[in-house]
Amino acid sequence: MAAIGVHAFGLDVPGVELLFFAMILANPAFLYFFSFLFDKDDAGSLAIKMVYFLIGVVAPITVSILEIVNPDTKAVGQALRWVFYPIPVFSLCYGYISIS
């Protein structure tokens, strides 16, 4: 659905279909693993929403800024990027930012 939106609006984002396909495969496994950390469904649902907002929206922008702003912070941004890569929503958002 998102790939259709990219093409419908005429955005030039080559390879975005591969990012969305990887997200479709990786996200259920991540959510299954994450669900074992909580006893109640409500607590797990709230936690995953917070993780998706913080690591899916804030972290890719922060890492991108750290890599661009100053040569001293570039190493910090690259290290944080590898810390966040196992989380599928970060990989999707950072990949989209990197492509565009």
C-alpha positions in Angstrom: 0.0 0.0 0.0 2.8 2.4 0.9 4.7 1.6 -2.3 1.6 2.4 -4.3 1.4 5.8 -2.5 5.0 6.5 -3.4 4.3 5.8 -7.1 0.9 7.6 -7.1 2.5 10.9 -5.8 5.5 10.5 -8.2 8.2 10.4 -5.6 11.6 9.4 -6.8 12.6 6.8 -4.2 14.4 3.9 -6.0 14.3 0.6 -4.2 11.6 1.5 -1.7 9.7 -1.6 -2.6 12.5 -3.7 -1.2 12.5 -1.8 2.1 8.7 -2.3 2.5 9.0 -6.0 1.7 11.8 -6.4 4.2 9.7 -4.7 6.8 6.8 -7.0 6.1 9.0 -10.0 6.8 11.0 -8.6 9.8 8.2 -6.9 11.7 6.1 -9.9 12.8 9.2 -11.7 14.2 10.2 -8.5 16.1 6.8 -8.1 17.6 6.6 -11.8 18.6 10.0 -11.5 20.4 8.9 -8.2 22.0 5.7 -9.7 23.3 7.5 -12.1 25.6 8.9 -9.1 27.6 5.4 -8.3 29.0 2.8 -10.2 31.0 -0.2 -8.0 30.1 -1.3 -7.1 26.5 -2.0 -3.5 27.5 1.5 -2.9 28.8 3.1 -4.5 25.7 0.9 -2.5 23.3 1.7 0.8 24.9 5.4 -0.1 25.0 5.6 -1.1 21.4 3.8 2.2 20.4 6.4 4.2 22.4 9.2 2.2 20.9 7.9 2.7 17.4 7.5 6.4 17.9 10.9 7.0 19.6 13.0 4.6 17.5 11.0 4.8 14.3 10.6 8.6 14.1 13.1 10.3 16.4 16.1 8.0 16.2 16.5 8.0 12.4 16.3 11.8 12.3 18.8 12.1 15.2 21.2 9.7 13.6 21.0 11.5 10.3 21.7 14.8 11.9 24.6 13.4 14.0 26.2 12.0 10.8 25.9 15.3 8.9 26.4 18.1 11.4 30.0 17.7 12.6 32.9 15.3 11.9 33.2 14.7 15.6 29.6 13.5 15.9 29.7 11.4 12.8 31.3 8.4 14.7 28.6 8.7 17.3 25.9 8.7 14.7 27.4 5.6 13.0 27.6 3.7 16.2 24.0 4.5 17.2 22.9 3.4 13.7 24.2 -0.1 14.3 22.6 -0.2 17.8 19.2 0.6 16.3 19.5 -1.5 13.1 17.9 -4.7 14.7 14.6 -2.8 15.2 12.7 -3.1 11.9 10.9 0.3 12.1 14.3 2.1 12.5 15.7 0.3 9.5 12.7 1.2 7.4 12.7 4.9 8.3 16.5 5.3 8.1 16.6 3.5 4.8 13.9 5.7 3.4 15.8 8.8 4.6 19.0 7.5 3.1 17.4 6.8 -0.2 15.6 10.1 -0.5 
